[in-house]
Amino acid sequence: MFERVVLEGGLSFYTVGVFEDTRCPDRELYFRDEHLVVAAVITDGSRRKGYNFELGVPQRVPGGWLTLISTTAKPREYGAIPLREYGLTYIYERDQ
């Protein structure tokens, strides 16, 4: 979170916050869709653009695809998860 990551081809990005986190600690107790969506900014040269990344859903970005594949933040039954617990892992697949 808030850490700039440099990708191939001159791209960089950083995650700026959690847009939605409806994950539940016990799926048997909750009957709703689970989503984790984070907001990020991608810089391509001098251009910046905001994106929302949903866990496990590839997102088209300049030069390829970027997917949020995991987080270290564990779902909680009550209360917000502190941002410092959101260690995020992405995978970047550059166009061929």
N, C-alpha and C positions, 0 to 999 in steps of 0.2 A: 504494500500500500504506500503510495506517494514516492516510490523509488523508480527512477528512470531506468528503463531497460533498452539497450541498443540492439536492434535487429539487423539482419542483412540488408543490403541495398540502401543504406542511409536512413532507414526508419528507426524511430524510437517511440516508446510509449510509457505512460505511467498511469496507474490506477488512482482515481481521485476519491472514490467513495463507494458505498454500498447503496444501490438503488432499491433492491428488494431482496429479502431473505426470509422465505416462508418454510424453510426446512424444519422438520419436527424431530425431536429426540426419540419418539416412539410412534412409528407409522400406524400401529394398531389403534392408537387413541385419536388420531387426526384423520379427517376425511376431506382433505383439500390437496390441490396440486402443490408440489414442492418446487420452489424456484430459488436460485441464487443468481442475482443480476448485479453486476458491478459496473460503474461508470469509469471510462478511461479516455485519455487524450492521446492521439497518435500524431506524431510530427513526421512529415515527409518533406524534407528540405525546409522551406520557410512556411509551409502550410500546416495548420493544426486543425484537427477535426475531433469532435467528441463521439464516442461510441458506447453502446451498452453491450456487455458481454454476459450471456447466460451460460451457466455451468454446462459444459458438454456440447454446446451449439457452436459450430464453426461460423465465423463472421468474416465476410470479405473486407479486406483492407488493401491499401495500395501495395501492389506487388505480390499478393498472395492471400492466405487465410490465417487467421489467428483464432485459437480456441482456448478458452479457460477450461482446464481439465481437472483441477482439484483445488481444495483449500484446506488449511489446517484448522480453521474455525469450526468448532463442533456446534451442532444445533442445541438450543436451550429451550426449556419448557416455558420460562418466563424471562422477560427483560431483554434488553438489547445486548448484542455481542460487542465487546470493545473492538475498535478498529485494529488495535495492535495484535489481535488474535487472527486476523485475516492474512495469513501467509498464502499467497496465490501462485499457482503454477499454470503457465500458458505453454502452448506449442504453436510455433510459427511454421507454416508450410509455404515456401516461396513458389511462385509460378515458374513453370519450366520454360 
